[in-house]
Amino acid sequence: MVASGLQRTLHRARATVASPSRRTRSAVVLGRLLGLAFVVCFLSGMYSHFLQQPLPWMVFPTKPVWLYQVSQGVHVTAGIACFPLLLGKLHAVFPELFQSPPVRSPLHLLERASIALFVAASLVEITIGLLNTYQLYAWFPFSFRRLHFVLSFVIIGSLALHIAVKLPIIARYWRRDGSDPAEPRPSDPVGPDAPGTAVRPGGVTGRLSHWVDREPQPLEGASDDRSAALGRRGFFATIAVATGALILFTAGQSFSILRPLAFFAPRLPGTGPQGLPVNHTAASAGVVEAASADDWSLEVRYGERSATFSRAELEALPQVEETIPLACVEGWSQSARWRGVRMRDLLTHVDAPADATIRVRSLQQRSQYTVMIMPSEFVLDDATLVALELDGQVLDLDHGYPARIICSSRPGVLQTKWLSSIEVIA
């Protein structure tokens, strides 16, 4: 009797929360959009991660110069779009919380565990990702990049498992509403007085037993009358408007065509010293005195050979100008004209090999980006500069004066500011 009472309670709860938008078809439509967004985020996130921590065999393209700008812009924009899609998906499947019995088989347990893991990891992942765009590191003492990287595999793995378990239902509802009117619905009346209900041993009604024993259709609780159809359209319209608004009002930080609408962007293009945003100032990096010193010099080394350049000596070398976007992992980017010495030309002063890999050091201390490794494909690229000027002006102190690295298709955190030394390591 206790089990029967619990089943009745859960069944009535499902009927209570049923609505036109809480249908299997709605869940499948939102699920495939959400799945696509997560796959895009995963692939673009892997690209960004391995640019910063490449495996020994990896080689990356250096052209087009806007490659990382687009990749990371899509990554952050798709991640933000996941918020309304995930919340809409949770709304559509909410009646699933009231399944009776809660676990019917080992496969059902696997399904429920995979979706619980997916939802929990997804909520954490997109939340810390959003906080990172504002540089709000609330998860201290954890490394954002490490945590973000690990959670991405948890999400993709649990998503793949969930899809595998639910594949028959997904296939059935992929292109159309595959509901069977003859199957029971959560809104059907339950109890000894319900029409057509026969009491079975143990107090479980025939109708309820039929509902429990069959493959459930928990999301088919609303009638298909005109008001229900309008309700479903309204639900999808709300999700579409919310997703579109978030994309429209944030993507301008990455894509210039939407720049006038970047109301929600954490970094507004065109702001900051010399009209270019900065994440870390010279003061916050603790380099104001060292970078402003009259005796500053840049040391270039290859084995026993070394050369030292003052800023005036760097300015006396052949100068080139390149238009390259500064693109940061937080999603914002902006193109600018940079002028300075080509890296490969500078390395000829120590007779470095043509396929050199270099280690770059900054005056900044106590930072994970004090040392930066640049693979040979970027060293050899024409657009890789030791930059001295920005948009026709001497570099501002906050942009890396007296000299900084600029190269195409790499994250802003690898465009080392306040250079101290360059060493050929391979």
Stockholm file with secondary structure:
# STOCKHOLM 1.0

chainA/1-426         MVASGLQRTLHRARATVASPSRRTRSAVVLGRLLGLAFVVCFLSGMYSHFLQQPLPWMVFPTKPVWLYQVSQGVHVTAGIACFPLLLGKLHAVFPELFQSPPVRSPLHLLERASIALFVAASLVEITIGLLNTYQLYAWFPFSFRRLHFVLSFVIIGSLALHIAVKLPIIARYWRRDGSDPAEPRPSDPVGPDAPGTAVRPGGVTGRLSHWVDREPQPLEGASDDRSAALGRRGFFATIAVATGALILFTAGQSFSILRPLAFFAPRLPGTGPQGLPVNHTAASAGVVEAASADDWSLEVRYGERSATFSRAELEALPQVEETIPLACVEGWSQSARWRGVRMRDLLTHVDAPADATIRVRSLQQRSQYTVMIMPSEFVLDDATLVALELDGQVLDLDHGYPARIICSSRPGVLQTKWLSSIEVIA
#=GR chainA/1-426 SS CHHHHHHHHHHHHHHHHCCTTCSHHHHHHHHHHHHHHHHHHHHHHHHHHHHHSCCTTCCCCCCSTTHHHHHHHHHHHHHHHHHHHHHHHHHHTGGGGGCSSSCCSHHHHHHHHHHHHHHHHHHHHHHHHHHHHTTCCTTTTSCHHHHHHHHHHHHHHHHHHHHHHHHHHHHHHSSSCCCCTTSCCTTSCCSTTSTTCCBCGGGCBHHHHHHHHSCCCTTCCSCCSHHHHHHHHHHHHHHHHHHHHHHHHHGGGTCGGGGGGCTTCSSCTTCSGGGCCCSSCHHHHTCHHHHHCTTCCEEEEETTEEEEECHHHHHHSCCEEEEEEEECTTSCEEEEEEEEEEHHHHHGGGTCCTTCCEEEEESCCSSTTSEEEECHHHHSCTTCEEEEEETTEECCGGGTTTCEEECTTSCGGGSCCSEEEEEECC
#=GC SS_cons         CHHHHHHHHHHHHHHHHCCTTCSHHHHHHHHHHHHHHHHHHHHHHHHHHHHHSCCTTCCCCCCSTTHHHHHHHHHHHHHHHHHHHHHHHHHHTGGGGGCSSSCCSHHHHHHHHHHHHHHHHHHHHHHHHHHHHTTCCTTTTSCHHHHHHHHHHHHHHHHHHHHHHHHHHHHHHSSSCCCCTTSCCTTSCCSTTSTTCCBCGGGCBHHHHHHHHSCCCTTCCSCCSHHHHHHHHHHHHHHHHHHHHHHHHHGGGTCGGGGGGCTTCSSCTTCSGGGCCCSSCHHHHTCHHHHHCTTCCEEEEETTEEEEECHHHHHHSCCEEEEEEEECTTSCEEEEEEEEEEHHHHHGGGTCCTTCCEEEEESCCSSTTSEEEECHHHHSCTTCEEEEEETTEECCGGGTTTCEEECTTSCGGGSCCSEEEEEECC
//
